[in-house]
Amino acid sequence: MSRGDLVLAAIQYYGQKAVPGNASNPLVVGFFQKAGHPEIASDEIPWCSAFLNAICAQIGAPQSRSLLASSWLKVGRGVAAPAFGDVVVFDWSKIGQTGGHVGIVISCFPGIVYVLGGNQDNEVEIAAFQTRAVAGYRRIIEE
């Protein structure tokens, strides 16, 4: 298993979106089930950590088993210089907002990290985030 395997497993869901209103995308709800939270039946619940847990379960990688993005700060080992396929955890309080987020590092540039993750604009996508909001980078798969 490699960090590339993690990215490949996640990218297959690229474009899957939460459904606005009372309906839910069954694939998104399935992320909660695969993450060990079958009690959640709505895609209106924040699902970034559920997505990453489900992908890790799919490939046999370590999981946080929690729906909190910050729970990933206890998985794997911390790294100062992230590589493709590492996990990045955000703490939005660092930029004056609330909550957090977790996803998979695609690439890094000064001040910006490109992340593949779930619940980014309510879908699985790659998006750019400010590095000043990073709480930590984690290497959950050693190669």
C-alpha positions, -999 to +999 in steps of 0.1 A: +000+000+000+013+035-009+002+071-005-006+069-042-031+042-035-049+065-010-052+092-037-064+067-063-090+053-040-102+089-031-102+102-067-127+076-079-153+096-060-143+130-076-175+151-082-198+132-058-219+158-041-241+162-011-278+167-021-294+199-009-325+196+011-341+165+027-327+140+002-292+126+006-266+112-018-264+075-009-227+074-017-220+102+008-242+085+035-222+053+027-190+071+037-204+074+072-213+037+073-178+026+060-163+050+086-181+031+114-210+055+119-241+038+105-263+060+127-258+089+103-283+089+074-279+124+061-253+141+040-260+174+058-236+163+086-200+175+079-184+145+062-147+153+054-135+129+081-161+102+072-148+104+037-112+100+046-120+072+071-140+053+044-112+056+019-087+044+045-109+015+053-112+006+017-075+003+012-066-010+047-048+022+059-050+035+094-081+054+104-091+079+131-126+063+134-139+097+144-160+123+125-138+151+139-112+164+115-089+171+144-089+134+153-065+128+124-038+146+143-034+114+163-031+091+132+003+082+117+032+106+124+036+143+120+057+156+092+070+191+086+073+188+048+043+170+034+044+148+004+018+137-022-007+115-004-001+127+032-030+139+053-035+176+062-056+188+091-069+224+092-080+244+122-101+273+109-097+292+141-062+301+128-079+323+102-108+336+123-134+309+115-148+279+134-143+242+129-118+223+109-112+201+079-092+171+068-081+159+034-052+144+013-023+165+001-020+167-036+007+194-038+021+223-018+033+257-028+044+287-006+012+296+014-011+272-005-018+235-002-039+216-028-062+191-011-083+162-024-111+158+001-147+152+008-171+180+018-151+207+000-179+229-013-202+199-005-184+176-029-153+155-034-129+177-052-094+192-052-093+227-037-066+252-027-063+261+010-041+286+029-013+269+048-017+293+077-048+274+087-029+240+088-029+224+122-007+196+111+004+172+083+003+135+090+020+106+072-004+077+077+012+054+051+049+048+052+065+037+019 
